[in-house]
Amino acid sequence: MGAKYGYTIDGESLGSIENETFSADAAILTVEGISAHPGFGKGKLVSAIKMLSDIISALPKDSLSPETTEGMQGFLHPVSIKGTIEKAEAQFILRDFATEVLKDYAQILEETANAVSAQYPGSSYSLQIIEQYRNMAEVLQHHPTVTEFAVKAIEESGIKPKPQSIRGGTDGSRLSFMGLPCPNIFAGEHAFHSKQEWVSVQDMQKSTEVIVRLATIWAKEA
């Protein structure tokens, strides 16, 4: 991109400045059962649908889910499911600020699938883990000036900076690991990914002011 540093304008409420995101993996759990005519299925039929349902049901209910976590807590979250008697598949997202903890979440999923599979003789399963993005703090901690200049631009715009971590990811997560350290500045967005998602015009206007001041700071001090 011909630049040493960058910023995404993709944050929430007025003043927020973010230099940390989740680290993220995806998991695909595929379960295979044994198909048979249901009228003659006794002792033969093994339902992949029921097995997969039992695996998901056996996962922690009072922790490790978006419904039960906040702040710096991560989660293991099923996002889609499909299948037939013979074969069923569920896709999960694994999220945590500590990259190494994602392996623990994958292990929980593996152990749960293994335990449930033992209750379904003749069944089998496979688990695929796919890296998605990593916590941009791992890069930005080596380039503190990038965030410091953003905080200064927010202050010069008459706004109190709100440093925080993103319980999700941004394009900046990818860009930072591609060699473009890239914090995230507020844009007035609210209720992300819901049917009630909305944006504050006033916050967008202040975000524009911050961007102009930020460019001026870099021109003077870089």
Backbone as CSV, one residue per row, in Angstrom:
resi,resn,N_x,N_y,N_z,CA_x,CA_y,CA_z,C_x,C_y,C_z
1,MET,0.822,-1.211,0.000,0.000,0.000,0.000,0.859,1.266,0.000
2,GLY,2.176,1.089,0.031,3.047,2.247,-0.003,3.028,3.056,1.269
3,ALA,2.699,2.440,2.392,2.628,3.147,3.678,3.329,2.328,4.748
4,LYS,3.808,3.026,5.805,4.435,2.333,6.929,3.422,1.997,8.013
5,TYR,2.395,2.848,8.150,1.376,2.668,9.185,0.012,3.028,8.612
6,GLY,-1.040,2.595,9.315,-2.387,2.919,8.859,-3.372,2.917,10.016
7,TYR,-4.615,3.263,9.703,-5.700,3.254,10.690,-6.969,2.769,10.004
8,THR,-7.735,1.958,10.697,-9.085,1.664,10.235,-10.049,2.568,10.994
9,ILE,-11.095,3.007,10.312,-12.124,3.849,10.926,-13.364,2.975,11.017
10,ASP,-13.394,2.148,12.056,-14.409,1.089,12.118,-14.805,0.795,13.564
11,GLY,-14.692,1.833,14.425,-14.970,1.610,15.833,-16.347,2.082,16.250
12,GLU,-16.598,2.017,17.551,-17.951,2.304,18.032,-18.079,3.710,18.576
13,SER,-18.322,3.869,19.874,-18.754,5.147,20.426,-17.658,6.210,20.403
14,LEU,-18.069,7.438,20.557,-17.214,8.612,20.508,-15.974,8.457,21.387
15,GLY,-14.799,8.620,20.797,-13.554,8.594,21.547,-12.846,7.265,21.623
16,SER,-13.480,6.202,21.184,-12.847,4.889,21.319,-11.644,4.761,20.384
17,ILE,-10.580,4.193,20.922,-9.369,3.897,20.167,-8.912,2.502,20.570
18,GLU,-8.739,1.640,19.602,-8.513,0.213,19.892,-7.228,-0.272,19.226
19,ASN,-6.396,-0.911,20.024,-5.156,-1.480,19.479,-5.017,-2.957,19.814
20,GLU,-6.147,-3.588,20.151,-6.143,-5.011,20.499,-7.436,-5.648,20.030
21,THR,-7.321,-6.823,19.450,-8.482,-7.584,18.989,-8.398,-9.010,19.525
22,PHE,-9.476,-9.756,19.327,-9.403,-11.195,19.528,-8.374,-11.799,18.575
23,SER,-7.829,-12.949,18.943,-7.242,-13.882,17.991,-8.343,-14.874,17.635
24,ALA,-8.329,-15.351,16.403,-9.478,-16.112,15.926,-9.081,-17.332,15.103
25,ASP,-9.726,-18.453,15.423,-9.675,-19.658,14.601,-11.099,-20.092,14.284
26,ALA,-11.236,-20.808,13.186,-12.498,-21.473,12.872,-12.304,-22.969,13.072
27,ALA,-13.381,-23.664,13.391,-13.329,-25.120,13.546,-14.498,-25.736,12.776
28,ILE,-14.210,-26.777,12.045,-15.249,-27.520,11.332,-15.277,-28.945,11.889
29,LEU,-16.373,-29.296,12.513,-16.544,-30.633,13.092,-17.490,-31.426,12.202
30,THR,-16.980,-32.518,11.646,-17.778,-33.373,10.762,-18.015,-34.719,11.431
31,VAL,-19.266,-35.112,11.492,-19.661,-36.353,12.160,-20.264,-37.302,11.122
32,GLU,-19.871,-38.572,11.182,-20.415,-39.565,10.251,-21.110,-40.673,11.026
33,GLY,-22.358,-40.932,10.654,-23.124,-42.006,11.254,-23.322,-43.145,10.256
34,ILE,-24.368,-43.911,10.463,-24.673,-45.029,9.558,-26.130,-44.916,9.151
35,SER,-26.361,-44.803,7.861,-27.725,-44.654,7.356,-28.384,-46.020,7.187
36,ALA,-29.653,-46.082,7.531,-30.453,-47.294,7.336,-31.911,-46.879,7.232
37,HIS,-32.722,-47.722,6.638,-34.159,-47.428,6.575,-34.690,-47.336,8.004
38,PRO,-35.382,-46.237,8.345,-35.828,-46.080,9.734,-36.778,-47.177,10.195
39,GLY,-37.458,-47.803,9.244,-38.359,-48.883,9.629,-37.635,-50.158,10.023
40,PHE,-36.348,-50.228,9.633,-35.556,-51.418,9.938,-34.208,-51.014,10.547
41,GLY,-34.232,-49.919,11.331,-32.984,-49.336,11.791,-32.460,-49.846,13.119
42,LYS,-33.239,-50.671,13.828,-32.791,-51.105,15.149,-31.467,-51.857,15.069
43,GLY,-30.496,-51.373,15.856,-29.193,-52.017,15.892,-28.323,-51.705,14.686
44,LYS,-28.840,-50.891,13.752,-28.088,-50.580,12.535,-27.862,-49.067,12.373
45,LEU,-28.939,-48.322,12.500,-28.889,-46.890,12.226,-28.123,-46.151,13.335
46,VAL,-27.220,-45.291,12.923,-26.498,-44.404,13.841,-26.670,-42.981,13.318
47,SER,-27.368,-42.151,14.058,-27.730,-40.820,13.579,-26.621,-39.801,13.815
48,ALA,-26.075,-39.293,12.713,-25.073,-38.234,12.819,-25.690,-36.952,13.358
49,ILE,-26.960,-36.726,13.049,-27.653,-35.531,13.539,-27.729,-35.549,15.067
50,LYS,-28.154,-36.682,15.630,-28.274,-36.772,17.085,-26.909,-36.694,17.763
51,MET,-25.921,-37.322,17.147,-24.582,-37.296,17.726,-24.040,-35.871,17.758
52,LEU,-24.181,-35.157,16.657,-23.685,-33.788,16.612,-24.443,-32.896,17.597
53,SER,-25.742,-33.124,17.704,-26.550,-32.371,18.669,-26.067,-32.617,20.097
54,ASP,-25.720,-33.853,20.394,-25.231,-34.187,21.737,-23.875,-33.532,22.013
55,ILE,-23.034,-33.461,20.996,-21.726,-32.823,21.172,-21.904,-31.343,21.523
56,ILE,-22.742,-30.665,20.759,-22.973,-29.240,21.009,-23.618,-29.033,22.378
57,SER,-24.571,-29.918,22.717,-25.253,-29.806,24.006,-24.298,-30.042,25.181
58,ALA,-23.257,-30.829,24.956,-22.316,-31.165,26.024,-21.270,-30.072,26.278
59,LEU,-21.198,-29.090,25.400,-20.245,-27.997,25.603,-20.676,-27.132,26.790
60,PRO,-19.731,-26.424,27.421,-20.080,-25.612,28.604,-21.224,-24.638,28.328
61,LYS,-22.156,-24.556,29.258,-23.321,-23.686,29.096,-23.219,-22.412,29.920
62,ASP,-22.390,-22.418,30.957,-22.287,-21.246,31.820,-20.962,-20.505,31.638
63,SER,-20.223,-20.878,30.591,-18.956,-20.204,30.281,-18.604,-20.500,28.826
64,LEU,-17.570,-19.839,28.336,-17.034,-20.091,26.987,-18.056,-19.901,25.871
65,SER,-19.032,-19.034,26.082,-19.993,-18.727,25.023,-20.199,-17.218,24.974
66,PRO,-20.592,-16.657,23.829,-20.843,-15.214,23.752,-21.905,-14.743,24.743
67,GLU,-22.844,-15.636,25.059,-23.934,-15.271,25.972,-23.474,-15.131,27.410
68,THR,-22.313,-15.704,27.750,-21.884,-15.763,29.155,-20.529,-15.110,29.398
69,THR,-19.959,-14.444,28.403,-18.633,-13.856,28.555,-18.653,-12.369,28.228
70,GLU,-17.643,-11.671,28.746,-17.493,-10.243,28.482,-16.052,-9.850,28.743
71,GLY,-15.731,-8.587,28.497,-14.383,-8.103,28.778,-13.319,-8.887,28.033
72,MET,-12.371,-9.444,28.775,-11.241,-10.159,28.168,-11.480,-11.663,28.084
73,GLN,-12.707,-12.106,28.342,-13.011,-13.541,28.282,-13.267,-13.991,26.839
74,GLY,-12.763,-15.164,26.518,-12.963,-15.709,25.183,-14.105,-16.706,25.141
75,PHE,-14.304,-17.314,23.955,-15.410,-18.260,23.827,-15.201,-19.249,22.685
76,LEU,-16.024,-20.286,22.728,-16.100,-21.343,21.718,-17.557,-21.380,21.268
77,HIS,-17.830,-21.016,20.013,-19.196,-20.679,19.615,-19.622,-21.385,18.318
78,PRO,-20.654,-22.248,18.367,-21.175,-22.835,17.127,-21.973,-21.794,16.346
79,VAL,-21.682,-21.656,15.062,-22.335,-20.618,14.260,-23.222,-21.174,13.146
80,SER,-23.040,-22.444,12.790,-23.918,-23.049,11.788,-23.891,-24.561,11.927
81,ILE,-24.951,-25.187,11.466,-25.062,-26.647,11.541,-25.893,-27.139,10.357
82,LYS,-25.500,-28.275,9.782,-26.247,-28.872,8.684,-25.990,-30.367,8.698
83,GLY,-26.871,-31.128,8.057,-26.574,-32.548,8.001,-27.750,-33.444,7.697
84,THR,-27.428,-34.729,7.605,-28.391,-35.801,7.389,-28.095,-36.895,8.409
85,ILE,-28.848,-37.981,8.342,-28.592,-39.104,9.241,-27.164,-39.617,9.082
86,GLU,-26.671,-39.652,7.859,-25.365,-40.248,7.582,-24.195,-39.312,7.882
87,LYS,-24.400,-38.007,7.678,-23.288,-37.075,7.847,-23.809,-35.709,8.277
88,ALA,-23.176,-35.119,9.288,-23.578,-33.799,9.777,-22.332,-32.977,10.060
89,GLU,-22.493,-31.660,9.963,-21.348,-30.769,10.129,-21.738,-29.521,10.911
90,ALA,-20.874,-29.107,11.801,-21.069,-27.851,12.535,-19.819,-27.000,12.386
91,GLN,-20.020,-25.714,12.218,-18.909,-24.779,12.150,-18.884,-23.946,13.431
92,PHE,-17.687,-23.748,13.957,-17.491,-23.019,15.207,-16.507,-21.874,14.975
93,ILE,-16.603,-20.864,15.822,-15.548,-19.872,15.886,-14.939,-19.913,17.274
94,LEU,-13.603,-19.839,17.344,-12.844,-19.855,18.585,-12.209,-18.480,18.738
95,ARG,-12.458,-17.825,19.887,-11.998,-16.450,20.060,-11.371,-16.249,21.435
96,ASP,-10.215,-15.581,21.481,-9.608,-15.192,22.749,-8.528,-14.152,22.466
97,PHE,-8.243,-13.295,23.443,-7.191,-12.306,23.276,-5.808,-12.946,23.349
98,ALA,-5.707,-14.076,24.028,-4.441,-14.809,24.112,-4.439,-15.900,23.045
99,THR,-3.585,-15.766,22.049,-3.587,-16.679,20.908,-3.412,-18.131,21.328
100,GLU,-2.533,-18.368,22.311,-2.241,-19.746,22.712,-3.454,-20.448,23.323
101,VAL,-4.418,-19.687,23.842,-5.596,-20.279,24.474,-6.528,-20.917,23.437
102,LEU,-6.418,-20.503,22.188,-7.261,-21.094,21.147,-7.041,-22.606,21.051
103,LYS,-5.816,-23.038,21.327,-5.542,-24.480,21.320,-6.317,-25.189,22.422
104,ASP,-6.490,-24.526,23.549,-7.262,-25.114,24.654,-8.727,-25.279,24.255
105,TYR,-9.266,-24.279,23.547,-10.662,-24.364,23.106,-10.842,-25.492,22.094
106,ALA,-9.864,-25.639,21.201,-9.925,-26.733,20.226,-9.861,-28.083,20.930
107,GLN,-9.070,-28.152,21.998,-8.961,-29.399,22.758,-10.276,-29.727,23.462
108,ILE,-10.948,-28.718,23.998,-12.249,-28.943,24.627,-13.223,-29.529,23.612
109,LEU,-13.217,-28.972,22.415,-14.101,-29.463,21.368,-13.753,-30.892,20.971
110,GLU,-12.458,-31.173,20.858,-11.990,-32.521,20.499,-12.372,-33.533,21.573
111,GLU,-12.141,-33.206,22.819,-12.445,-34.132,23.919,-13.936,-34.375,24.042
112,THR,-14.726,-33.336,23.827,-16.180,-33.492,23.887,-16.670,-34.398,22.766
113,ALA,-16.160,-34.167,21.561,-16.554,-35.001,20.416,-16.137,-36.455,20.634
114,ASN,-14.973,-36.663,21.205,-14.471,-38.009,21.441,-15.329,-38.743,22.466
115,ALA,-15.725,-38.029,23.518,-16.539,-38.654,24.569,-17.922,-39.021,24.052
116,VAL,-18.515,-38.134,23.281,-19.854,-38.410,22.738,-19.789,-39.501,21.684
117,SER,-18.749,-39.492,20.870,-18.601,-40.503,19.821,-18.583,-41.919,20.403
118,ALA,-18.018,-42.072,21.597,-17.957,-43.390,22.230,-19.335,-43.941,22.551
119,GLN,-20.320,-43.053,22.625,-21.699,-43.477,22.910,-22.458,-43.864,21.642
120,TYR,-21.811,-43.701,20.487,-22.444,-44.016,19.206,-21.563,-45.009,18.441
121,PRO,-21.637,-46.314,18.773,-20.806,-47.322,18.104,-20.994,-47.286,16.585
122,GLY,-19.884,-47.301,15.896,-19.924,-47.270,14.433,-19.793,-45.869,13.863
123,SER,-19.835,-44.878,14.714,-19.722,-43.499,14.238,-18.252,-43.078,14.149
124,SER,-18.025,-41.929,13.521,-16.687,-41.339,13.478,-16.838,-39.832,13.338
125,TYR,-15.734,-39.127,13.569,-15.772,-37.674,13.420,-14.392,-37.178,13.013
126,SER,-14.348,-35.971,12.480,-13.083,-35.304,12.190,-13.216,-33.838,12.581
127,LEU,-12.107,-33.255,13.004,-12.102,-31.857,13.428,-11.000,-31.115,12.683
128,GLN,-11.394,-30.062,11.990,-10.439,-29.240,11.244,-10.377,-27.843,11.872
129,ILE,-9.165,-27.373,12.174,-8.963,-26.040,12.731,-8.337,-25.153,11.657
130,ILE,-8.921,-23.976,11.451,-8.461,-23.057,10.405,-8.125,-21.708,11.043
131,GLU,-6.904,-21.249,10.869,-6.518,-19.930,11.397,-7.242,-18.824,10.629
132,GLN,-7.781,-17.853,11.354,-8.482,-16.741,10.722,-7.706,-15.435,10.851
133,TYR,-7.565,-14.912,12.065,-6.757,-13.703,12.268,-6.182,-13.724,13.682
134,ARG,-5.263,-12.815,13.951,-4.569,-12.791,15.229,-4.683,-11.409,15.879
135,ASN,-4.498,-11.388,17.194,-4.584,-10.171,17.985,-3.562,-9.147,17.497
136,MET,-4.033,-8.015,16.994,-3.128,-7.035,16.407,-2.219,-6.390,17.453
137,ALA,-2.536,-6.564,18.749,-1.660,-6.051,19.799,-0.273,-6.681,19.726
138,GLU,-0.192,-7.901,19.208,1.088,-8.578,19.080,2.036,-7.811,18.161
139,VAL,1.468,-7.047,17.224,2.260,-6.213,16.320,2.356,-4.785,16.845
140,LEU,1.218,-4.226,17.269,1.165,-2.813,17.640,1.977,-2.490,18.893
141,GLN,2.219,-3.484,19.753,3.036,-3.224,20.943,4.463,-2.820,20.568
142,HIS,4.876,-3.156,19.364,6.208,-2.787,18.893,6.209,-1.434,18.172
143,HIS,5.037,-0.832,18.015,4.910,0.451,17.317,3.975,1.364,18.111
144,PRO,4.334,1.719,19.355,3.426,2.478,20.225,3.062,3.860,19.696
145,THR,3.933,4.446,18.895,3.675,5.797,18.388,2.397,5.858,17.563
146,VAL,2.090,4.784,16.852,0.898,4.780,15.988,-0.360,5.019,16.819
147,THR,-0.478,4.336,17.930,-1.636,4.517,18.808,-1.557,5.848,19.548
148,GLU,-0.366,6.222,19.978,-0.197,7.482,20.713,-0.636,8.684,19.883
149,PHE,-0.318,8.686,18.596,-0.730,9.789,17.730,-2.255,9.832,17.583
150,ALA,-2.882,8.680,17.524,-4.342,8.638,17.429,-4.985,9.190,18.688
151,VAL,-4.440,8.822,19.838,-4.951,9.343,21.115,-4.801,10.861,21.152
152,LYS,-3.666,11.358,20.693,-3.426,12.803,20.673,-4.426,13.511,19.762
153,ALA,-4.711,12.933,18.599,-5.668,13.533,17.668,-7.073,13.574,18.268
154,ILE,-7.426,12.550,19.006,-8.735,12.522,19.677,-8.804,13.623,20.732
155,GLU,-7.738,13.759,21.504,-7.701,14.795,22.541,-7.775,16.185,21.930
156,GLU,-7.054,16.396,20.838,-7.054,17.711,20.190,-8.414,18.044,19.568
157,SER,-9.250,17.029,19.380,-10.598,17.241,18.871,-11.596,17.495,19.991
158,GLY,-11.078,17.629,21.217,-11.925,17.923,22.360,-12.685,16.728,22.892
159,ILE,-12.158,15.542,22.664,-12.828,14.305,23.059,-11.946,13.558,24.051
160,LYS,-12.550,12.940,25.037,-11.806,12.102,25.963,-11.544,10.742,25.320
161,PRO,-10.291,10.352,25.131,-9.988,9.048,24.508,-10.473,7.897,25.374
162,LYS,-10.952,6.853,24.729,-11.402,5.649,25.435,-10.644,4.440,24.881
163,PRO,-9.434,4.202,25.379,-8.692,3.013,24.920,-9.445,1.748,25.308
164,GLN,-9.566,0.820,24.400,-10.266,-0.424,24.700,-9.847,-1.519,23.732
165,SER,-10.282,-2.736,24.045,-10.001,-3.905,23.218,-11.268,-4.303,22.473
166,ILE,-11.089,-4.831,21.284,-12.229,-5.222,20.451,-12.555,-6.688,20.688
167,ARG,-13.789,-6.973,21.087,-14.230,-8.367,21.202,-14.660,-8.854,19.814
168,GLY,-13.708,-8.846,18.931,-13.916,-9.230,17.542,-12.652,-8.903,16.789
169,GLY,-12.768,-8.684,15.494,-11.608,-8.353,14.687,-11.920,-7.176,13.783
170,THR,-10.897,-6.643,13.151,-11.071,-5.604,12.141,-10.133,-5.918,10.986
171,ASP,-10.280,-5.162,9.909,-9.310,-5.293,8.816,-7.908,-5.010,9.325
172,GLY,-7.832,-4.182,10.385,-6.534,-3.872,10.965,-5.823,-5.086,11.526
173,SER,-6.577,-6.102,11.933,-5.954,-7.344,12.405,-5.127,-7.966,11.293
174,ARG,-5.735,-8.065,10.127,-5.036,-8.629,8.967,-3.887,-7.736,8.522
175,LEU,-4.193,-6.433,8.391,-3.200,-5.499,7.868,-1.969,-5.424,8.765
176,SER,-2.166,-5.473,10.075,-1.033,-5.394,10.997,-0.060,-6.538,10.769
177,PHE,-0.587,-7.736,10.541,0.277,-8.899,10.336,0.798,-8.988,8.902
178,MET,0.265,-8.134,8.037,0.784,-8.044,6.670,1.847,-6.956,6.543
179,GLY,2.193,-6.327,7.685,3.255,-5.336,7.676,2.792,-3.899,7.761
180,LEU,1.491,-3.679,8.010,0.954,-2.325,8.134,0.289,-2.179,9.497
181,PRO,1.062,-1.853,10.559,0.466,-1.677,11.895,-0.722,-0.728,11.832
182,CYS,-1.858,-1.142,12.396,-3.115,-0.477,12.045,-4.127,-0.488,13.192
183,PRO,-4.078,0.500,14.104,-5.103,0.602,15.149,-6.465,0.971,14.557
184,ASN,-7.458,0.999,15.426,-8.839,1.255,14.987,-9.410,2.474,15.706
185,ILE,-9.986,3.404,14.942,-10.545,4.645,15.478,-12.069,4.603,15.375
186,PHE,-12.735,5.251,16.315,-14.198,5.246,16.375,-14.845,5.816,15.096
187,ALA,-16.022,5.290,14.792,-16.813,5.810,13.671,-18.275,5.994,14.063
188,GLY,-18.591,5.793,15.356,-19.963,6.000,15.811,-20.891,4.841,15.552
189,GLU,-20.333,3.646,15.382,-21.158,2.468,15.098,-21.688,1.849,16.399
190,HIS,-22.884,1.300,16.323,-23.503,0.699,17.509,-24.297,-0.550,17.112
191,ALA,-24.457,-1.464,18.085,-25.240,-2.694,17.896,-24.771,-3.482,16.672
192,PHE,-23.464,-3.693,16.599,-22.870,-4.388,15.455,-23.555,-5.723,15.163
193,HIS,-23.723,-6.011,13.877,-24.189,-7.308,13.380,-25.570,-7.703,13.913
194,SER,-26.348,-6.734,14.316,-27.717,-7.029,14.742,-28.688,-6.334,13.790
195,LYS,-29.956,-6.653,13.910,-30.964,-5.994,13.077,-31.180,-4.551,13.501
196,GLN,-30.652,-4.180,14.673,-30.785,-2.816,15.173,-29.509,-1.994,14.966
197,GLU,-28.570,-2.479,14.138,-27.312,-1.760,13.940,-27.575,-0.336,13.436
198,TRP,-26.848,0.628,14.016,-27.037,2.018,13.618,-25.743,2.800,13.814
199,VAL,-25.689,4.014,13.252,-24.500,4.846,13.357,-24.910,6.263,13.740
200,SER,-24.090,6.907,14.565,-24.332,8.274,15.010,-23.699,9.258,14.031
201,VAL,-24.504,10.124,13.443,-23.990,11.116,12.502,-23.014,12.063,13.202
202,GLN,-23.365,12.464,14.442,-22.493,13.371,15.183,-21.130,12.742,15.440
203,ASP,-21.118,11.463,15.792,-19.844,10.777,16.028,-19.044,10.643,14.738
204,MET,-19.728,10.414,13.630,-19.037,10.337,12.336,-18.368,11.666,12.004
205,GLN,-19.048,12.761,12.304,-18.478,14.082,12.047,-17.217,14.304,12.889
206,LYS,-17.268,13.906,14.163,-16.096,14.045,15.024,-14.974,13.110,14.578
207,SER,-15.337,11.958,14.065,-14.329,11.032,13.554,-13.595,11.655,12.373
208,THR,-14.329,12.354,11.518,-13.705,13.055,10.392,-12.706,14.097,10.889
209,GLU,-13.085,14.821,11.937,-12.177,15.815,12.523,-10.920,15.152,13.062
210,VAL,-11.089,14.019,13.717,-9.938,13.293,14.263,-8.989,12.879,13.145
211,ILE,-9.545,12.404,12.034,-8.702,11.960,10.916,-7.855,13.111,10.379
212,VAL,-8.480,14.284,10.217,-7.753,15.451,9.716,-6.643,15.850,10.682
213,ARG,-6.950,15.882,11.977,-5.940,16.234,12.977,-4.829,15.185,13.016
214,LEU,-5.188,13.932,12.834,-4.196,12.853,12.849,-3.210,13.006,11.692
215,ALA,-3.730,13.345,10.520,-2.858,13.556,9.367,-1.897,14.723,9.631
216,THR,-2.406,15.762,10.302,-1.575,16.923,10.627,-0.479,16.547,11.616
217,ILE,-0.832,15.751,12.606,0.164,15.312,13.606,1.297,14.533,12.940
218,TRP,0.937,13.627,12.061,1.975,12.842,11.363,2.855,13.740,10.506
219,ALA,2.250,14.732,9.847,3.023,15.636,9.008,4.019,16.443,9.823
220,LYS,3.652,16.801,11.055,4.501,17.626,11.899,5.550,16.809,12.645
221,GLU,5.187,15.619,13.132,6.026,14.925,14.106,6.707,13.664,13.592
222,ALA,6.226,13.122,12.503,6.797,11.855,12.032,8.217,12.071,11.482
